Amino acid sequence: MDKPFVPANFIIPLRVETPHFILRKLTTADVEQDYEAVMSSKENLRQIFSAQDEWPPDEMTLQDNFKDLKEHQEDFDQRRGFTYTVVSPSEETCLGCVYFYPRKGVQYDAQVYYWVRDSAKSNDLEKRLDHFLHQWLAETWPFRAPAFPGREVAWDIWEGLRQAKED
């Protein structure tokens, strides 16, 4: 039996507030705000999840996005992965997303991805979010060795780790 992603007694944070943004569980209720953020920044979101990733596709619809959000919500509810929407302090604007998913292997126990919409990059939100995530992971989450593929672990190295695991 596979080890659970997080211990059964770990209380999953549903919401955390900072002066610059709020992270809260992503749900299908966020579909319109999320879709607008994704589509407004789609060119810069490519290669967020892998070096060859073409998400989001140009022809992505609101319904496609709803399906994605539903999967993330189900993963969260089943404790298989945790996706957070990053919203403005007023909660009127989706600023990005954060994803924690398991990484099977000895070197890393979680993979962390995040993105910030283009219009929020000018106020250093990406740097603030990165700093926050590192601190939050260290202080709150049970991960010993989270990886930030494409950021702290180069894609070629990350893909090599995946390939070595499959061999």
N, C-alpha and C positions, 0 to 999 in steps of 0.2 A: 504494500500500500504506500502511495506517495505521501510524503510529509506535507502537512497543510502549509499554505503560503504564510499564514500567521497563526500563532497559537490560538486555541479555542477561547482562552480567557482574555485575549487581547481585545480591548475596547477600541473599535475603529473610530477615529475622529470623523464626524460628519461635517464639521464646519470649524474653520479657524479664521480669525480676523486679524488683519494687520492695518496700519494706517494707510497703506497704498492699495490693498486689494483684500478680497475675501476668497478663501477656497472653501467650496462646499461640494458635497456629493453631486455628481452630474446625474441628472435624470432626464427622462423624455420630456418633462415640462420645460426644459431648457432649449428645446429644439430650434426655435426661431432665433433666439439670441446666438446660439452656437453656430447655426448655419450661416448667419450674417457674418460672424467673425471669421469662420473658415473661408467662406467665398471671397471676402474682402482681402484675404491674405494668401490665397491658394498657391500662388507661385512660390512664395517663400516658405510654405509648409512642406513642400516636397522634400524628400530625404529626411524627414523627421524620424521615421521609424526604421529606415534602412537606407543604404547607399543607393539602391535602385528603386526606392519607393516613389510611386507616382500619385499618392493620395494627397489631396483630394482630386478626383478626376474633374475635368472641365465641365462635364455634363452631370455632375452630382446634383440630385434633386433634394428638396426638403424631406421627401419620403425616404430617400436613401440615408439621409442624415438621421432621421428618426430611428431607422433600423440599427444604425451604428450605436446611437445613444441607448437604445433598448438593450443591446448586447452588453455595453459597458455597465448599465444599471444592474442587469442580471449577474454579471461577474462580481460586482460590488456586493450585492445581496447574498451571493453564495460564497463570498470571501475568496474568490479566485483571482481577483485583481481589483484595483481601486483607481477610479477615474474621478478627478475633481474638475469642476469648472472654476476658472479664475474670473471673478467679476469685480467690477468697480465697487468702492465702498458704498455707493448708493444702490448697488445691485441692478442698475439700469443697463449696464453694458458688459457683455462677455469680453474679457481681455485675453483669454487663452484657455488652455487645459493642461492638466498634469495627469500622468498615468504611472501607476506602480503595478508591475506584473512580475510573476515569478521568473527566476532564471535558474534552470536546473543545471547544476554543475558545482564544482568545488570552489571556483574562484569568486563568483558573485552569487548572492542569494536573491537579488531583485534587480530588475531593470527599470530605469526611470527615464521617462520621456516627458518633455513639456514643450509648449509653444506659446508664443505671445503674438497677438495680432499686430500687423504692421503699424497701425496708428498708435499703438502703445509703446513702441520701441524707443521713440524719441525722448521719453521721460525716464529712461534707464530701467523700465519695468522688468526687462529680461534679466538684467544683473541682480536686481532686488529679489526676483523670484528664485533665481539660482541660489543666491546666498540663503534665503529663507528655507528652501528645500533641503539644503545640506544641514542646516541647523535643526530643522524639524525632524528629519530622518534620524539624526544622531540622538536627539533628546526624547523623541516620542515613539518612534517605530522600532520593531524588534529586529530589523535587518542589521546584520554584521558588516556586509560588504555590498552595498548597492552600486550598480554600474549606471553610468550615464552614457549610453552608446551614442556615438556621433558627436559627443561633446568632450568627455574626459577619456573615453576609449574610442580611438579612431575606428572608422567603419571597417577598414581592412583587417584590423586586429579582431574586432568583434565578430566579423564574418568568419575569420579563421578559427575563433573559439567555437563557434557554432558548428563549423565543418569538422573540427577535431572531435567534438562530442558525437557527431553522427557516424564517424568512421569506426 
